[in-house]
Amino acid sequence: MENSNLNHYQSWVTSNLITRKQAAEITGQSFAAFSQTIKQGRIKPFVEIGEGSGPGMVRLYLKSDIEAYAKQLQAKKQKQQ
């Protein structure tokens, strides 16, 4: 693969994929609350790399999905007020 292609993909990944910690920050949830959101199936990882469910598993989330979910949470909070 050419360097220009690698740079393009690397740039896309850096701009569009985020960790669980970053996702929790965007949604305004605690790490534990965001983990519960995942368990409930409201958010799904864009990519999972590794085996099992421990620290050897890397899960990355699509930033646009997380931003959309954050807007849903914000609207729900405003509706409750």
C-alpha positions as CSV (number, residue, x, y, z in Angstrom):
1,M,0.0,0.0,0.0
2,E,1.3,3.4,-0.9
3,N,2.2,6.0,1.8
4,S,-0.4,8.4,0.5
5,N,-3.1,5.8,1.0
6,L,-1.8,4.9,4.4
7,N,-1.8,8.6,5.4
8,H,-5.4,8.9,4.1
9,Y,-6.6,6.0,6.2
10,Q,-4.7,7.1,9.2
11,S,-6.2,10.6,9.0
12,W,-9.7,9.1,8.6
13,V,-9.3,6.8,11.6
14,T,-7.9,9.6,13.8
15,S,-10.7,12.0,12.8
16,N,-13.6,9.5,13.0
17,L,-12.9,6.7,15.5
18,I,-12.8,7.2,19.3
19,T,-12.3,5.2,22.4
20,R,-14.9,4.4,25.1
21,K,-13.4,7.0,27.4
22,Q,-13.7,9.7,24.7
23,A,-17.2,8.6,23.8
24,A,-18.2,8.8,27.5
25,E,-16.9,12.4,27.6
26,I,-18.8,13.4,24.5
27,T,-22.1,12.0,25.9
28,G,-21.5,13.5,29.3
29,Q,-21.8,10.1,30.9
30,S,-19.5,8.5,33.5
31,F,-17.4,5.6,32.2
32,A,-19.8,3.2,34.1
33,A,-22.9,4.8,32.6
34,F,-21.5,4.6,29.1
35,S,-20.6,0.9,29.7
36,Q,-24.2,0.3,30.7
37,T,-25.3,2.0,27.5
38,I,-23.2,-0.5,25.5
39,K,-24.5,-3.4,27.5
40,Q,-28.1,-2.3,26.7
41,G,-27.2,-2.2,23.0
42,R,-27.9,1.5,22.5
43,I,-24.3,2.0,21.2
44,K,-22.3,-0.6,19.3
45,P,-18.6,-0.4,18.5
46,F,-17.7,0.4,14.9
47,V,-14.8,-2.0,15.1
48,E,-13.6,-4.7,17.6
49,I,-10.1,-6.0,17.5
50,G,-8.8,-8.8,19.7
51,E,-10.3,-11.7,21.5
52,G,-12.5,-12.1,24.6
53,S,-13.8,-9.2,26.6
54,G,-10.9,-8.2,28.7
55,P,-8.1,-5.7,28.2
56,G,-6.9,-7.6,25.1
57,M,-10.0,-6.4,23.2
58,V,-9.9,-3.0,21.5
59,R,-13.3,-1.4,20.7
60,L,-13.5,1.9,18.7
61,Y,-16.7,3.9,18.2
62,L,-17.7,6.0,15.3
63,K,-17.6,9.6,16.4
64,S,-20.7,10.6,14.4
65,D,-22.7,7.8,16.1
66,I,-21.6,9.0,19.5
67,E,-22.4,12.6,18.7
68,A,-25.9,11.7,17.5
69,Y,-26.4,9.7,20.7
70,A,-25.2,12.6,22.8
71,K,-27.9,14.8,21.1
72,Q,-30.5,12.3,21.9
73,L,-29.5,12.3,25.6
74,Q,-29.5,16.1,25.6
75,A,-33.0,16.2,24.1
76,K,-34.2,13.7,26.6
77,K,-32.8,15.7,29.5
78,Q,-34.4,18.9,28.2
79,K,-37.7,17.2,27.8
80,Q,-37.6,16.0,31.4
81,Q,-37.1,19.6,32.7
